């Protein structure tokens, strides 16, 4: 763009980063009006912002990346403004603007022109705190927004209801062109006005970056700092860059981003999955003759149903029922020479508990052996199998019929369940949970990087436990690719974090690692999933599946499936659990003599039985 009017660039990273930014301004001024630029950020994620401006700069390649030499040019939020022709602009009238409010600095940028006289009428708060330094309509709009925040007793943008924030921008939009960005250092809100003369674009980029350079006629952005190789970022720009996948904002659209992810969008046709989670509606079937929750509440004395299978209605009156599945799991081994002696452990029988009932299960092995059935230390139904006669082919089969009972949605309104991070454990609780709190043995540098990644979810969700866990679950689903055969049993969580691809056990291991780094107990769960017609990842119906279970205070163990981006429900059939894959693997064995080369085939079929 040779004739710059005004350009804005806003960045939100999942962790602190040091992007390289260059602003290209014309060599010659147009008329007598100056050009210039401004950049603002929160050094090392502190609450105080740094703003650097030059209201009269011109010439190509304004080297903002020179700031990268500063140790404190690292932040999760960056605002950059290249302004065009306007008379009388001084340093305190050059954007971005910064103001201190509620113990932190707030940043603001605006593209366009507003009716200043009408805006002054709209801005009713005449306190000295909200008095502009300069004469621009943009700064007055900034003061107006902060005044509205103060009226609600909010201290940060996340305290303001999204629809209410949208209504404030819409009031400003009625006064002229109103492309605006505002941030409190954690949350970034961007509104695209209905009268805008320029377009506004946004894109979310995730590693591995290819390329790392993003260029437009107005500016260049490079994410080439080695420390930032695995950062995720949301970019909002009035100039479309030459790389990446860019969406054009719609008139009247408000985006709210936090830690590199859009957490709310005012447009109903938004493509990216939202960071809000509603319980799935259970399958509706009437089951008569059962003792319901409503009946319990109407009893003369307070009663609560202990057997959860007897609850057939939610508090809202929605019927709950069970679903029945038939699972056939066959494992076959073939050896180039006879195996003379081997010992195996099988964990193939589905779990029996209040919400999962094993109607029947039949187990068979092609070779006769000494068989010992037992429950292991993790509560898994296990079989110790010692074969002392030669074989070249070994087939293990189990057929199970399982009922999965629907349960009422968890009630998070109870005070004890509204938990924030960090969790506080009593000494005996920590001792009991210790196997599920220790992260994997990785180099310290890798664990530090993964900890920073985990904390980005915590900060994005204001340290709220449930929201953080659901965000991790959904982010792995959206940001990582399912690629069969891309990993092995020895692949580490850090390698998955670097490559952003893997299979279900890799995604489970990464989630477990992140949770444990946050001192949240997490365990590995092996089982099956019925994909039916509702899942894109249908390959999981033809093999055993893996997901994560998190221990939630005053709730218990709850399942998260990062491969499918959902909470564990009636589609999941639980079999074995443990600290990691080795504790819960379906088949495990040692060959003591013979064998040669081994060929393994596994076939799993899950079918729903409609009764």
C-alpha positions in Angstrom: 0.0 0.0 0.0 1.8 3.1 -1.2 -0.7 5.7 0.2 -1.1 4.7 3.8 -4.2 6.0 5.5 -4.0 4.1 8.8 -3.1 0.6 9.8 -3.4 -1.4 13.0 -1.8 -4.7 14.0 -2.7 -6.6 17.1 -1.0 -9.8 18.3 -2.1 -12.2 21.0 0.4 -15.0 21.9 -0.2 -18.1 24.1 3.1 -17.3 25.9 5.5 -14.5 26.0 7.2 -13.9 22.6 9.5 -11.5 20.8 8.2 -10.9 17.3 10.2 -8.8 14.8 8.1 -6.0 13.3 8.9 -3.6 10.5 6.7 -0.8 9.4 7.0 0.6 5.9 6.1 4.3 5.5 6.4 6.3 2.3 9.7 8.0 1.7 7.9 11.3 1.0 5.2 12.9 3.0 1.8 13.4 1.3 1.1 17.1 1.6 2.1 18.7 4.9 0.8 16.0 7.2 3.2 13.9 9.2 3.3 10.1 9.3 4.3 8.0 12.2 4.0 4.8 14.1 3.5 3.5 17.7 4.0 0.2 19.4 2.9 -1.0 22.8 3.5 -4.2 24.8 3.6 -5.7 28.3 7.3 -6.5 29.0 7.6 -10.0 30.3 3.9 -10.1 30.8 4.0 -7.5 33.5 0.9 -5.4 34.3 2.7 -2.2 33.2 2.8 -1.5 29.5 5.6 0.1 27.5 4.6 2.4 24.6 7.1 3.7 22.0 6.0 6.2 19.4 7.3 8.4 16.7 4.6 10.8 15.4 6.7 12.2 12.5 8.6 9.2 11.1 8.7 8.4 7.4 10.7 6.2 5.1 10.8 2.5 4.4 11.8 -0.2 6.9 11.1 1.5 10.2 13.1 -1.0 12.3 10.9 -1.9 15.1 12.6 -5.2 15.5 15.6 -3.3 17.0 13.5 -3.4 20.1 14.0 -7.1 20.2 17.5 -6.5 21.6 15.8 -5.4 24.8 15.4 -8.1 27.3 12.0 -6.8 28.1 10.7 -6.8 24.5 8.7 -10.0 25.3 5.0 -10.1 25.8 1.8 -11.9 25.0 0.1 -8.8 23.7 1.4 -6.4 21.1 -0.3 -3.3 19.6 1.2 -1.6 16.6 -0.3 1.5 14.8 0.9 3.2 11.6 -1.2 6.3 11.2 -1.7 8.3 8.1 -2.4 12.0 7.3 -3.7 14.1 10.2 -2.7 17.6 11.1 -1.3 18.6 14.4 -0.5 15.1 15.8 1.9 15.2 18.7 3.4 12.4 20.8 0.5 12.3 23.2 -2.0 12.2 20.3 -0.2 9.2 18.6 -1.6 5.7 19.1 -1.6 3.2 20.7 -2.9 4.9 23.9 -2.2 3.6 27.4 -4.0 4.3 30.6 -3.7 2.8 34.1 -6.9 1.3 35.5 -7.6 -1.2 38.2 -3.9 -1.9 38.9 -2.8 -2.5 35.3 -2.2 -0.6 32.1 -4.8 -0.8 29.4 -4.0 -0.3 25.7 -6.2 1.1 22.9 -6.1 1.6 19.1 -8.7 3.1 16.7 -9.0 3.3 13.0 -11.5 5.9 11.7 -13.3 9.0 12.7 -16.0 9.6 15.2 -18.3 12.5 15.8 -16.4 14.0 18.7 -19.3 16.3 19.8 -21.7 13.4 20.1 -19.0 11.3 21.7 -18.5 14.0 24.4 -22.2 13.7 25.1 -22.0 10.0 25.4 -19.0 10.1 27.7 -20.8 11.2 30.8 -18.0 10.5 33.3 -16.2 13.8 33.7 -13.8 12.7 36.4 -10.2 13.8 36.0 -9.1 10.2 35.8 -11.0 9.8 32.5 -9.9 13.1 31.0 -8.0 12.7 27.7 -4.5 14.0 27.4 -4.9 14.9 23.7 -7.6 16.2 21.4 -8.4 13.1 19.4 -11.7 11.4 19.2 -9.9 8.1 19.6 -8.6 8.8 23.0 -12.0 10.1 24.1 -13.5 6.8 22.9 -10.8 5.0 25.0 -11.9 7.0 28.1 -15.5 6.2 27.4 -14.9 2.5 27.3 -12.9 2.6 30.6 -15.7 4.6 32.1 -18.2 1.9 31.2 -15.9 -0.8 32.6 -15.7 1.2 35.9 -19.5 1.5 36.0 -19.8 -2.3 36.1 -17.2 -2.6 38.9 -15.1 -4.8 36.6 -11.3 -4.9 37.0 -10.5 -6.6 33.8 -12.1 -7.3 30.4 -12.9 -10.9 31.3 -15.2 -9.5 34.1 -17.3 -7.8 31.5 -20.1 -9.9 29.9 -19.2 -10.3 26.2 -22.6 -9.0 25.0 -22.3 -5.9 27.2 -18.9 -5.1 25.8 -20.3 -5.5 22.2 -23.1 -3.0 23.1 -20.5 -0.4 24.1 -18.7 -0.7 20.8 -22.0 -0.5 18.9 -22.7 2.8 20.7 -19.4 4.1 19.4 -20.0 2.6 15.9 -23.2 4.8 15.6 -21.0 7.9 15.8 -18.7 7.0 12.8 -16.1 4.5 11.7 -15.0 2.5 14.6 -12.3 -0.2 14.1 -11.0 -0.6 17.6 -8.8 -2.8 19.7 -8.5 -2.7 23.5 -6.5 -4.9 25.9 -5.9 -5.2 29.6 -2.7 -7.2 29.1 -4.4 -10.6 29.0 -7.6 -10.2 27.0 -7.7 -8.5 23.6 -11.0 -7.3 22.1 -11.2 -6.1 18.5 -14.4 -4.6 17.0 -14.9 -4.0 13.2 -17.2 -1.1 12.6 -20.2 -1.0 10.1 -19.0 2.2 8.5 -15.3 1.2 8.0 -13.5 2.2 4.8 -10.8 -0.3 5.4 -11.0 -4.1 5.8 -9.9 -5.9 8.9 -8.4 -9.5 8.8 -7.5 -12.1 11.4 -5.6 -15.4 11.4 -4.5 -17.8 14.0 -1.1 -19.3 13.4 0.3 -22.4 15.1 3.7 -24.2 15.0 5.5 -25.4 13.1 5.6 -22.0 11.3 6.2 -22.3 7.6 7.1 -19.7 6.8 8.0 -17.6 9.8 7.8 -14.4 7.9 4.5 -12.6 7.2 4.6 -9.6 4.9 2.1 -6.9 3.7 2.5 -3.6 1.9 2.5 -1.8 5.3 4.5 -4.0 7.6 6.4 -7.3 8.0 6.1 -9.7 10.9 8.7 -12.3 11.7 8.3 -15.0 14.4 11.9 -16.2 14.2 13.1 -16.0 17.8 14.3 -19.5 18.7 12.6 -19.2 22.0 9.2 -18.7 20.3 9.4 -21.7 18.0 6.3 -23.3 19.5 4.1 -20.3 20.1 0.5 -20.0 18.9 -0.7 -16.5 18.0 -3.8 -14.7 16.9 -3.0 -11.8 14.4 -5.5 -9.0 13.6 -4.4 -6.6 10.9 -5.9 -4.0 8.6 -3.6 -5.3 5.9 -3.8 -8.9 4.7 -0.5 -10.7 4.9 1.0 -12.8 2.1 1.1 -16.0 4.1 -1.3 -17.9 6.3 -5.0 -18.4 6.1 -6.8 -15.1 6.7 -10.5 -14.4 7.4 -12.1 -11.1 6.7 -14.0 -9.6 9.7 -17.6 -8.8 9.1 -19.3 -5.4 9.8 -20.2 -5.2 13.5 -18.1 -8.2 14.5 -16.4 -8.4 17.8 -13.5 -10.8 18.5 -12.4 -11.5 22.0 -9.0 -13.3 22.3 -7.0 -14.5 25.2 -3.6 -16.1 25.1 -3.5 -16.7 21.3 -7.1 -18.1 21.0 -10.4 -16.5 20.2 -12.6 -17.1 23.2 -15.7 -15.3 21.9 -17.0 -14.1 18.6 -20.2 -12.1 18.0 -20.8 -13.7 14.6 -22.8 -16.9 14.7 -21.1 -18.4 11.7 -17.7 -18.5 13.3 -15.7 -21.5 12.1 -13.2 -22.1 15.0 -14.6 -24.2 18.0 -15.6 -22.0 20.9 -14.1 -22.2 24.3 -17.5 -22.8 25.9 -18.7 -26.2 26.9 -22.2 -27.4 27.4 -23.1 -30.9 28.6 -24.2 -33.2 25.8 -27.9 -33.9 25.9 -28.4 -37.6 26.9 -30.3 -40.0 24.8 -34.0 -39.6 25.6 -35.9 -42.7 26.5 -38.5 -43.2 29.2 -37.8 -45.8 31.7 -40.7 -46.6 34.0 -40.9 -47.9 37.5 -37.6 -46.2 38.6 -37.0 -44.0 41.7 -36.4 -40.5 40.1 -34.5 -37.5 41.5 -37.8 -35.5 41.7 -39.4 -38.2 43.8 -36.4 -38.1 46.2 -36.8 -34.3 46.6 -40.5 -34.7 47.4 -39.9 -37.1 50.2 -40.6 -36.0 53.8 -37.0 -36.2 54.7 -34.0 -35.3 52.7 -33.0 -38.3 50.6 -30.3 -38.7 47.9 -30.0 -41.6 45.5 -26.8 -43.6 46.1 -27.2 -45.9 43.1 -26.6 -43.5 40.2 -28.2 -46.1 37.8 -31.5 -45.4 39.5 -31.5 -41.7 38.5 -33.6 -41.5 35.4 -34.2 -37.7 35.2 -32.0 -34.6 35.3 -33.0 -31.8 37.6 -34.5 -30.2 34.5 -36.7 -33.2 33.9 -34.8 -34.7 31.0 -35.0 -38.5 31.0 -31.7 -40.4 31.3 -31.2 -43.9 30.0 -28.4 -46.4 29.3 -26.9 -47.5 26.0 -25.7 -51.0 25.2 -22.5 -51.8 23.2 -21.0 -55.0 22.0 -17.2 -55.0 21.8 -15.1 -57.6 20.0 -11.3 -57.3 20.5 -9.0 -59.7 18.7 -5.2 -59.6 19.0 -3.0 -62.0 16.9 0.7 -62.7 17.1 2.7 -64.6 14.5 6.3 -65.7 15.0 8.9 -66.9 12.5 10.0 -69.7 14.9 8.2 -71.4 17.7 7.8 -69.7 21.1 8.6 -72.2 23.8 7.8 -70.2 26.9 6.1 -66.9 27.4 4.3 -65.0 30.2 1.5 -62.4 29.4 -0.7 -59.9 31.2 -4.1 -59.2 29.7 -6.2 -56.2 30.6 -9.2 -56.6 28.3 -12.3 -56.8 30.5 -14.3 -53.6 30.6 -14.6 -51.8 34.0 -17.6 -52.5 36.3 -18.7 -49.4 38.3 -21.8 -47.4 39.0 -22.1 -46.0 35.5 -20.7 -48.9 33.5 -22.2 -52.4 33.7 -20.6 -55.5 32.1 -23.5 -57.7 31.1 -21.3 -60.5 29.9 -17.7 -61.0 28.8 -16.1 -64.0 27.1 -12.3 -64.4 27.0 -10.4 -67.0 24.9 -6.7 -67.7 24.0 -5.6 -70.1 21.3 -2.9 -71.7 23.5 -3.6 -73.5 26.7 -1.8 -72.1 29.8 -1.8 -71.5 33.5 -4.3 -68.7 34.1 -4.5 -66.4 37.2 -7.2 -63.7 37.4 -6.7 -60.8 39.7 -7.3 -57.1 40.3 -4.1 -55.0 39.9 -3.2 -52.1 42.1 -5.0 -49.7 39.8 -8.2 -51.6 40.0 -7.9 -53.2 36.6 -9.3 -56.7 36.0 -6.2 -58.6 34.8 -5.2 -62.0 33.7 -1.7 -63.5 34.3 -1.1 -66.1 31.5 1.9 -68.4 31.4 2.3 -70.5 28.3 4.7 -73.5 28.5 4.0 -75.3 25.2 5.4 -74.2 21.8 3.3 -72.0 19.4 3.9 -69.9 16.3 0.5 -68.3 16.3 -1.3 -66.8 19.3 -4.8 -65.3 19.2 -6.4 -63.5 22.1 -10.1 -62.7 21.9 -12.6 -61.0 24.2 -16.2 -60.3 23.5 -18.1 -58.0 25.9 -21.6 -56.6 26.2 -21.6 -53.4 28.2 -24.2 -50.9 29.5 -23.2 -47.3 29.8 -25.6 -45.3 32.0 -26.3 -41.6 31.4 -25.6 -39.4 34.4 -26.8 -35.9 35.3 -24.4 -33.1 34.3 -21.9 -32.2 36.9 -23.0 -29.2 39.0 -20.1 -26.7 39.1 -22.2 -24.1 41.0 -21.2 -25.7 44.3 -18.6 -23.6 46.1 -16.2 -26.5 46.7 -16.2 -27.3 43.0 -15.4 -23.7 41.8 -11.7 -24.4 42.1 -8.9 -22.2 40.9 -5.3 -23.1 40.1 -3.1 -23.8 42.0 -4.9 -26.6 43.7 -4.2 -27.1 47.4 -3.8 -30.7 48.6 -3.7 -31.9 52.1 -0.5 -33.9 52.8 -2.3 -37.2 52.9 -4.1 -36.4 49.6 -0.9 -35.5 47.9 0.6 -38.7 49.1 -2.3 -40.8 47.7 -2.2 -38.9 44.4 1.6 -38.8 44.0 1.7 -41.4 41.2 -0.6 -39.1 39.2 1.2 -35.9 40.0 4.7 -36.7 38.8 5.4 -35.5 35.3 7.5 -37.7 33.0 11.3 -37.8 33.3 12.3 -35.2 30.7 15.2 -32.7 30.5 14.6 -29.7 32.6 14.6 -27.4 29.6 11.8 -29.3 28.0 9.7 -29.4 31.2 10.2 -25.6 31.6 8.9 -25.1 28.0 5.9 -27.4 28.6 5.2 -25.6 31.9 5.1 -22.3 30.2 2.7 -23.8 27.6 0.5 -25.2 30.3 0.4 -21.8 32.1 -0.7 -20.1 29.0 -4.0 -22.0 29.3 -4.2 -21.2 33.0 -3.8 -17.4 32.4 -6.1 -17.5 29.4 -8.9 -18.8 31.6 -8.2 -16.6 34.7 -6.8 -19.5 36.7 -10.2 -21.4 36.7 -9.6 -25.1 36.9 -12.5 -26.5 34.8 -12.2 -23.9 32.0 -8.4 -24.5 31.8 -8.8 -28.3 31.5 -11.5 -27.9 28.8 -9.3 -25.4 27.0 -6.4 -27.8 26.9 -8.6 -30.6 25.7 -10.1 -28.6 22.9 -6.8 -27.0 21.9 -5.0 -30.3 21.4 -8.0 -31.4 19.2 -7.9 -28.3 17.1 -4.1 -27.5 17.0 -2.7 -31.1 16.6 -3.1 -33.5 13.7 -4.0 -37.1 14.0 -1.4 -39.0 11.9 -1.4 -42.8 12.2 2.1 -44.3 12.4 3.8 -40.9 13.0 5.0 -41.9 16.6 6.1 -44.8 18.6 5.7 -46.0 22.2 8.9 -44.0 23.0 7.7 -40.7 21.7 7.7 -38.1 24.5 5.1 -35.4 25.2 7.7 -32.8 24.2 8.2 -34.3 20.8 4.4 -34.2 20.3 4.4 -30.6 21.4 7.1 -29.8 18.8 5.6 -31.8 15.9 1.9 -31.0 16.7 0.9 -34.5 15.5 0.4 -38.0 16.8 -2.2 -40.5 17.8 -4.6 -40.9 20.7 -2.0 -42.2 23.2 0.3 -39.3 22.3 -2.4 -36.7 22.9 -3.3 -38.3 26.2 0.3 -38.3 27.3 0.7 -34.6 26.4 -2.5 -33.7 28.3 -1.3 -35.8 31.3 2.1 -34.1 31.3 0.5 -30.6 31.2 -1.9 -31.4 33.9 0.7 -32.8 36.2 3.0 -29.8 35.7 0.1 -27.8 37.0 -0.2 -30.1 40.1 -3.5 -31.6 38.8 -3.7 -35.4 39.2 -4.1 -37.1 35.8 -4.1 -40.7 34.7 -4.1 -42.6 31.5 -7.2 -44.5 30.5 -7.5 -47.2 27.9 -10.8 -48.3 26.4 -12.9 -48.1 23.3 -15.0 -45.4 21.6 -18.1 -45.9 19.5 -17.8 -43.4 16.6 -21.0 -44.2 14.8 -21.6 -41.4 12.3 -20.8 -38.5 14.5 -17.0 -38.5 14.6 -14.5 -37.5 11.9 -11.9 -39.7 13.5 -13.5 -43.0 12.7 -10.2 -44.9 12.8 -10.6 -45.0 16.6 -13.5 -47.5 16.3 -11.1 -50.1 14.8 -8.6 -50.0 17.6 -8.4 -49.5 21.3 -8.6 -45.8 22.3 -6.8 -43.7 24.9 -7.9 -40.6 26.8 -7.2 -38.7 30.1 -8.9 -38.8 33.4 -8.5 -35.9 35.8 -9.2 -35.9 39.5 -11.5 -33.0 40.2 -12.0 -31.8 43.8 -15.4 -32.8 45.2 -16.3 -34.6 42.0 -13.8 -37.4 41.4 -12.2 -38.7 38.2 -13.6 -37.2 35.0 -12.6 -38.1 31.5 -11.3 -35.8 28.8 -10.8 -37.0 25.2 -8.3 -34.7 23.5 -8.3 -36.8 20.3 -11.9 -35.9 19.7 -12.1 -32.6 21.7 -14.9 -33.7 24.0 -15.7 -34.8 27.5 -15.9 -38.6 28.0 -19.6 -39.7 27.8 -21.7 -42.6 26.8 -19.7 -43.2 23.6 -16.6 -44.2 25.7 -16.2 -47.7 27.1 -13.6 -47.8 29.9 -11.3 -50.8 30.4 -8.0 -50.1 32.2 -6.2 -47.1 33.8 -2.8 -46.3 35.3 0.0 -43.8 35.5 0.8 -44.2 31.8 0.4 -46.5 28.8 2.4 -49.4 30.3 0.1 -49.6 33.3 -3.0 -49.9 31.1 -1.9 -51.6 27.9 -4.4 -54.3 26.8 -1.7 -57.0 26.2 1.8 -57.2 27.7 4.2 -60.1 27.6 7.7 -61.5 27.7 9.1 -64.3 25.5 11.7 -66.3 27.5 12.6 -68.7 24.7 12.1 -68.9 21.0 10.0 -66.6 18.8 12.1 -64.9 16.2 10.4 -62.1 14.2 7.0 -61.0 15.4 4.0 -59.9 13.4 1.1 -58.2 15.3 -2.5 -57.5 14.1 -5.3 -56.0 16.2 -8.9 -55.7 15.3 -11.6 -54.0 17.3 -15.3 -53.7 16.5 -17.7 -51.6 18.6 -21.4 -51.9 17.8 -24.4 -50.3 19.5 -27.2 -52.7 20.4 -30.6 -51.0 20.3 -32.9 -52.7 22.8 
